[in-house]
Structure formats: C-alpha cells, structure tokens
C-alpha cells in the first residue's frame, strides 16, 4: 500500500492542470487515469476541431501553438502529452479506480492494480465515458454506436445520425463527404443552437439542397438489422439503414460519485454538491474539478473556464496543511 498526499482521479486536461499546480507547490500527488493521457480527447473523432481557440485551451500559461486559431484533436493530443512528458508528471495510465473509502482522516483508494491511501482527492473524470441512450428496441444491435471516430468506415453506407449537436453535425457532414447516404433524426425543430457558428451554415445548406436528409421533431421508434422506424409529427416511416450513430450526448459517472459519498441534486440535472470558493465537495477532503461540476449540464464547464479549479483546489489544500 502506497501513501500519497493527493490523488487526482482523471488524467484529462483539468487533471493534468491539477497535477502541474500540485507539483509547482511541492504537494505530493499522483494522477490516476484509466486510459491513455487525455483519454477522452483521444477518443474524440479524428478530425474534430475545438470550439475554443488554442490560447483558451492552455494550462499553466504553457503556450499552445496550433496551425489554425481553433486547434484540432491531433494538436491537442500533442500539446497535453508534451506537458505530461516534459514536466515528468507523476501519472499512472491504464489504471482504473474501483473504490474510494474514507477511513478516519485518510482515504483508501483501490484500483485494478494497487491500493493507495491519501489525505486528499480530486475527482476530474469528465463526462465522455457514459452515453445518453435513446432507449428504443434494437439499440443493442452491433450497427448502433454512441461514438463516432472516422468517416471512411461509412463510405457507400446508409447511415442515420441521431442528434443535432456539434458531434452529430460533424459526423453527418464528414460522412456525407466520404460518400455515405446520410439521414439526420432531430428531436427538435432545428439544428442545435450551440453548433459551431462556422459549421451551422454548412449543415443547413446541405439539408436544404437535399444532400443530407433530415427529419425534424422526430424520434427513433425502433432499430432493425436492415432498416429504421422513425416517428415524425405526421406519421411513422421506415427507411433502409446500415448503421446508426446515436450521438445524443454523454454524462458523468454519477454512480461513482454517489459511491464515494458525493451528494447530487434531486432533480434531473444531478448537480454535485461542492463549495464554489474551494471546490471541496460535501465529503471533506474530496474536491471536484472540471466539467463534472455541472452534472447533466455538461455545457457549463469547459477546459477554458475550469482550468482555474487547479489553483483554487491546491491553494485550499495547502492552507489546510500548513
């Protein structure tokens, strides 16, 4: 069993920022990440472009130089990886935390590889691991995916994209341009309002000219091996279909938060309880950082406005130990 003063759960940009801040201030720390460095970013679509400009994705004032004002996934991977390696951050990769128990003044943290004790914990686990399902018959079929990676796979295929957010719009456009027959199924009356402003005209024009089919105010009723049943305001229709990309968003691991004692609001938002001045949760010694602080409102916190959490948390930890 190894004792560490501070365990940071999650090796994404905010977890890395917390590790950097701890290292700068002489705090004994360890980052534990269940996948590779910035696991969520690694699993983003290969051609994804950020909404934020590169300087807003910077952590610890380390310059992020990109080819365009708004960097792409591969540039972000390079940036955050170099921060980890150049600063020799103490990080364990491909190690998943299975349980956290408070025993007196210490926490016991079990992973699939080891057991640790710690005085403090930061949970910076993001929200990309658990998709929002559409809960219809056939969703379990192998043709259905809640993640999208590369448009080449879908060339010459009939695909349905469920959703109208940035991820859904990007997938629809990319797959169309690689030769897929694309149909969008949009629950609301229009494309999502938070779609990147330089992408919105593109998707609206492709729909208007008929290059991409779209059903508005529509939902999927059932998924079959070779077709899809869609419920529209006027009727139910059936279309031929090879693959379904159900890109309807993602959510934090609320089960994990509740297991470690974090209180969640009783409404559908499931906001975790924390002090916004220190980021300490209702469990003394456990801090929350990054997008996880917004519960189901995953659009509230981003890298650019939650990187400050690192300084806030480390400052509070130091004040309690000196």
C-alpha positions as a printed NumPy array, in Angstrom:
array([[  0.   ,   0.   ,   0.   ],
       [  1.329,   3.405,  -1.04 ],
       [  0.535,   6.684,   0.703],
       [  0.17 ,   9.833,  -1.404],
       [ -0.894,  13.195,  -0.029],
       [ -3.103,  13.947,  -3.05 ],
       [ -4.676,  11.513,  -5.52 ],
       [ -6.086,  13.058,  -8.711],
       [ -8.621,  10.788, -10.43 ],
       [ -8.64 ,  11.571, -14.14 ],
       [ -5.775,  12.434, -16.484],
       [ -7.586,  14.826, -18.806],
       [ -6.614,  18.492, -19.263],
       [ -8.012,  19.532, -15.868],
       [ -6.473,  16.567, -14.05 ],
       [ -3.149,  17.463, -15.68 ],
       [ -3.598,  21.109, -14.616],
       [ -4.171,  19.947, -11.027],
       [ -1.047,  17.788, -11.178],
       [  1.044,  20.686, -12.515],
       [ -0.21 ,  23.004,  -9.781],
       [  0.473,  20.41 ,  -7.085],
       [  3.989,  19.817,  -8.435],
       [  4.777,  23.541,  -8.54 ],
       [  3.732,  23.901,  -4.903],
       [  5.574,  20.871,  -3.559],
       [  2.427,  18.822,  -2.914],
       [  2.962,  15.044,  -3.073],
       [  0.497,  13.887,  -5.759],
       [ -0.397,  11.108,  -8.167],
       [ -2.698,  11.279, -11.208],
       [ -4.574,   8.042, -11.925],
       [ -6.057,   7.69 , -15.419],
       [ -7.975,   4.661, -16.667],
       [ -6.78 ,   5.095, -20.261],
       [ -4.053,   6.982, -22.115],
       [ -3.121,  10.609, -21.466],
       [ -6.243,  12.774, -22.028],
       [ -8.294,   9.636, -22.681],
       [-11.482,  11.494, -23.642],
       [ -9.7  ,  13.655, -26.219],
       [ -8.036,  10.552, -27.626],
       [-11.495,   9.064, -28.233],
       [-12.841,  12.176, -29.985],
       [-13.446,  11.964, -33.769],
       [-10.138,  12.007, -35.654],
       [-10.931,  15.261, -37.491],
       [-12.575,  17.126, -34.61 ],
       [-11.928,  20.86 , -34.315],
       [-12.385,  22.611, -30.973],
       [-14.833,  25.453, -30.477],
       [-12.278,  27.231, -28.301],
       [ -9.163,  28.951, -29.584],
       [ -5.798,  27.456, -28.671],
       [ -4.951,  30.039, -26.008],
       [ -8.165,  29.199, -24.156],
       [ -7.12 ,  25.548, -24.   ],
       [ -3.756,  26.383, -22.453],
       [ -2.967,  25.301, -18.92 ],
       [ -0.422,  26.842, -16.548],
       [  0.385,  29.536, -19.153],
       [  2.18 ,  26.997, -21.339],
       [  1.734,  28.221, -24.944],
       [ -0.447,  26.102, -27.232],
       [  0.635,  26.752, -30.814],
       [ -1.749,  25.455, -33.485],
       [ -1.959,  25.747, -37.267],
       [ -5.343,  27.463, -37.071],
       [ -6.95 ,  29.68 , -34.449],
       [ -9.114,  26.761, -33.341],
       [ -6.971,  23.645, -32.933],
       [ -7.831,  20.104, -33.913],
       [ -7.755,  16.883, -31.923],
       [ -4.285,  15.778, -33.005],
       [ -2.81 ,  19.146, -31.982],
       [ -4.458,  18.945, -28.553],
       [ -3.121,  15.423, -28.033],
       [  0.379,  16.653, -28.848],
       [  0.041,  19.674, -26.551],
       [ -1.194,  17.829, -23.458],
       [  1.118,  14.858, -23.993],
       [  4.147,  17.135, -24.168],
       [  3.099,  18.837, -20.935],
       [  2.943,  15.479, -19.167],
       [  6.24 ,  14.208, -20.537],
       [  8.23 ,  17.462, -20.39 ],
       [  7.226,  18.08 , -16.781],
       [  7.614,  14.408, -15.843],
       [  4.221,  14.433, -14.141],
       [  3.543,  11.581, -11.733],
       [  0.784,   9.763, -13.607],
       [ -0.353,   6.144, -13.734],
       [ -2.049,   5.293, -17.034],
       [ -4.402,   2.425, -17.856],
       [ -5.294,   2.065, -14.189],
       [ -8.944,   2.417, -13.201],
       [-10.106,   3.455,  -9.741],
       [-12.663,   0.956,  -8.466],
       [-13.451,   2.307,  -4.997],
       [-12.787,   5.171,  -2.604],
       [-13.433,   4.756,   1.117],
       [-12.844,   7.253,   3.909],
       [-11.189,   5.669,   6.925],
       [-10.686,   8.216,   9.68 ],
       [ -8.677,  11.119,   8.292],
       [ -7.43 ,   9.136,   5.296],
       [ -8.938,   7.848,   2.084],
       [ -8.358,   4.322,   0.841],
       [ -8.283,   4.165,  -2.958],
       [ -8.418,   0.81 ,  -4.709],
       [ -7.595,   0.356,  -8.361],
       [ -7.348,  -2.743, -10.526],
       [ -3.581,  -2.67 ,  -9.954],
       [ -2.891,  -1.322,  -6.469],
       [ -4.208,   0.185,  -3.24 ],
       [ -3.35 ,   3.681,  -2.032],
       [ -4.059,   5.913,   0.92 ],
       [ -4.375,   9.679,   0.563],
       [ -5.172,  12.773,   2.587],
       [ -6.977,  14.493,  -0.28 ],
       [ -8.657,  13.51 ,  -3.546],
       [ -9.526,  15.49 ,  -6.657],
       [-12.152,  13.981,  -8.957],
       [-11.615,  15.277, -12.502],
       [-13.188,  12.485, -14.507],
       [-15.083,  14.443, -17.162],
       [-18.227,  13.115, -18.805],
       [-17.391,  11.327, -22.063],
       [-17.486,   7.723, -20.833],
       [-21.236,   7.167, -20.463],
       [-23.518,   7.961, -23.435],
       [-27.104,   9.123, -23.144],
       [-29.013,   6.214, -24.622],
       [-32.154,   6.618, -26.733],
       [-33.782,   3.572, -25.101],
       [-35.51 ,   2.003, -28.076],
       [-35.743,  -1.621, -29.262],
       [-32.695,  -2.549, -31.308],
       [-30.312,  -0.105, -29.675],
       [-28.207,  -3.075, -28.59 ],
       [-27.52 ,  -4.114, -32.211],
       [-23.897,  -4.005, -33.358],
       [-24.818,  -1.496, -36.093],
       [-25.537,   1.127, -33.414],
       [-22.768,   3.258, -31.897],
       [-22.818,   6.155, -29.453],
       [-19.333,   7.206, -30.535],
       [-18.046,   8.36 , -33.9  ],
       [-14.403,   8.158, -34.95 ],
       [-13.636,   8.15 , -38.691],
       [-15.907,   8.827, -41.71 ],
       [-14.04 ,   6.431, -44.03 ],
       [-15.766,   3.457, -42.4  ],
       [-19.201,   4.673, -43.548],
       [-18.43 ,   5.277, -47.243],
       [-21.223,   3.912, -49.513],
       [-23.346,   3.065, -46.461],
       [-26.801,   4.258, -45.438],
       [-26.315,   5.854, -42.041],
       [-28.664,   7.577, -39.633],
       [-27.284,  10.241, -37.304],
       [-29.466,  10.769, -34.238],
       [-28.979,  14.185, -32.666],
       [-28.282,  17.756, -33.736],
       [-25.353,  18.855, -31.564],
       [-21.792,  19.548, -32.669],
       [-20.821,  15.875, -32.635],
       [-23.862,  14.839, -34.675],
       [-23.461,  17.645, -37.209],
       [-19.74 ,  16.995, -37.661],
       [-20.399,  13.284, -38.199],
       [-23.184,  13.927, -40.71 ],
       [-21.088,  16.332, -42.777],
       [-17.913,  14.244, -42.732],
       [-19.694,  11.004, -43.621],
       [-21.634,  12.693, -46.425],
       [-18.373,  13.98 , -47.896],
       [-16.877,  10.48 , -47.789],
       [-19.751,   9.082, -49.814],
       [-22.276,   7.973, -47.193],
       [-26.038,   8.312, -47.647],
       [-26.824,  10.356, -44.535],
       [-30.133,  10.885, -42.741],
       [-30.37 ,  13.045, -39.618],
       [-33.052,  12.466, -36.989],
       [-33.521,  15.622, -34.951],
       [-35.739,  15.695, -31.882],
       [-36.262,  19.47 , -32.002],
       [-37.449,  21.776, -34.778],
       [-33.955,  22.844, -35.851],
       [-30.248,  22.126, -35.644],
       [-28.884,  22.686, -32.124],
       [-28.288,  26.306, -31.149],
       [-24.798,  25.59 , -29.771],
       [-23.491,  24.132, -33.035],
       [-20.213,  25.831, -34.057],
       [-21.082,  29.037, -35.896],
       [-18.846,  28.25 , -38.867],
       [-20.427,  24.795, -39.264],
       [-24.109,  25.692, -38.944],
       [-24.47 ,  27.26 , -42.429],
       [-22.793,  24.205, -43.966],
       [-25.186,  21.666, -42.44 ],
       [-28.256,  23.846, -43.089],
       [-27.28 ,  24.279, -46.746],
       [-26.595,  20.572, -47.234],
       [-30.024,  19.777, -45.783],
       [-31.735,  22.474, -47.865],
       [-30.236,  21.168, -51.115],
       [-31.149,  17.575, -50.238],
       [-27.588,  16.241, -49.954],
       [-28.339,  15.25 , -46.359],
       [-31.875,  14.211, -45.43 ],
       [-33.264,  15.465, -42.131],
       [-36.395,  14.712, -40.118],
       [-37.231,  17.379, -37.519],
       [-39.398,  16.935, -34.42 ],
       [-38.672,  13.261, -34.959],
       [-37.533,  10.317, -32.851],
       [-36.354,   6.788, -33.483],
       [-39.048,   4.248, -32.638],
       [-37.189,   1.023, -33.413],
       [-33.908,  -0.12 , -34.939],
       [-33.868,  -3.214, -37.148],
       [-30.899,  -5.017, -38.721],
       [-31.602,  -3.521, -42.154],
       [-33.917,  -0.585, -41.502],
       [-35.037,   2.087, -39.084],
       [-38.512,   3.103, -37.92 ],
       [-38.878,   6.838, -37.329],
       [-41.748,   8.641, -35.662],
       [-42.444,  12.077, -37.196],
       [-45.185,  14.609, -36.352],
       [-47.269,  13.328, -39.26 ],
       [-46.517,   9.612, -39.469],
       [-44.229,   6.71 , -38.826],
       [-41.848,   5.921, -41.638],
       [-39.368,   3.163, -42.348],
       [-36.043,   3.771, -44.096],
       [-33.293,   1.431, -45.235],
       [-30.322,   1.618, -42.915],
       [-26.877,   0.08 , -42.447],
       [-25.57 ,   1.976, -39.4  ],
       [-26.896,   4.253, -36.658],
       [-24.797,   6.904, -34.924],
       [-26.767,   7.821, -31.806],
       [-24.84 ,  10.968, -30.883],
       [-27.179,  12.236, -28.193],
       [-24.627,  13.386, -25.643],
       [-22.837,  11.956, -22.635],
       [-22.961,  12.232, -18.866],
       [-20.644,  11.997, -15.846],
       [-20.337,   8.76 , -13.895],
       [-22.934,   9.611, -11.267],
       [-22.829,   6.107,  -9.782],
       [-19.162,   6.584,  -8.942],
       [-19.813,   9.986,  -7.376],
       [-22.581,   8.59 ,  -5.195],
       [-20.48 ,   5.581,  -4.19 ],
       [-17.787,   7.868,  -2.816],
       [-20.38 ,   9.928,  -0.929],
       [-20.919,  12.958,  -3.177],
       [-24.421,  14.371,  -2.835],
       [-26.321,  15.079,  -6.052],
       [-29.294,  17.383,  -6.518],
       [-32.658,  15.634,  -6.552],
       [-33.66 ,  16.916,  -9.983],
       [-32.727,  15.673, -13.444],
       [-29.648,  17.943, -13.506],
       [-27.871,  15.925, -10.779],
       [-25.595,  18.783,  -9.77 ],
       [-22.916,  17.543,  -7.355],
       [-22.57 ,  19.419,  -4.081],
       [-19.404,  21.482,  -3.642],
       [-18.19 ,  24.816,  -2.28 ],
       [-17.588,  27.086,  -5.267],
       [-14.946,  29.007,  -3.311],
       [-12.751,  25.955,  -2.68 ],
       [-14.238,  23.24 ,  -4.971],
       [-14.428,  20.92 ,  -1.94 ],
       [-17.406,  18.583,  -2.041],
       [-19.713,  17.654,   0.817],
       [-17.146,  14.954,   1.665],
       [-14.316,  16.701,   3.485],
       [-11.085,  16.153,   1.587],
       [-12.677,  15.313,  -1.782],
       [-12.587,  18.078,  -4.387],
       [-14.317,  18.304,  -7.769],
       [-12.728,  19.831, -10.859],
       [-13.771,  20.411, -14.452],
       [-16.903,  19.533, -16.37 ],
       [-18.086,  17.06 , -13.739],
       [-19.124,  20.034, -11.59 ],
       [-22.026,  20.758, -13.944],
       [-23.882,  17.474, -13.573],
       [-26.029,  16.831, -16.635],
       [-25.369,  20.389, -17.836],
       [-22.132,  19.34 , -19.493],
       [-22.01 ,  22.601, -21.471],
       [-21.426,  24.768, -18.378],
       [-17.804,  23.877, -17.674],
       [-15.087,  23.622, -20.318],
       [-11.302,  23.495, -20.258],
       [-11.166,  27.263, -20.677],
       [-13.292,  28.171, -17.657],
       [-12.465,  25.264, -15.319],
       [ -8.65 ,  25.281, -15.537],
       [ -8.786,  27.778, -12.643],
       [-10.064,  24.923, -10.465],
       [ -6.493,  23.607, -10.189],
       [ -5.172,  26.734,  -8.474],
       [ -8.276,  27.047,  -6.299],
       [ -8.049,  23.476,  -5.031],
       [ -4.299,  23.33 ,  -4.446],
       [ -4.449,  26.656,  -2.599],
       [ -7.131,  25.26 ,  -0.278],
       [ -5.229,  22.021,   0.317],
       [ -2.061,  23.935,   1.206],
       [ -3.995,  26.23 ,   3.573],
       [ -5.24 ,  23.187,   5.481],
       [ -1.851,  21.51 ,   5.783],
       [  0.348,  24.435,   6.828]])
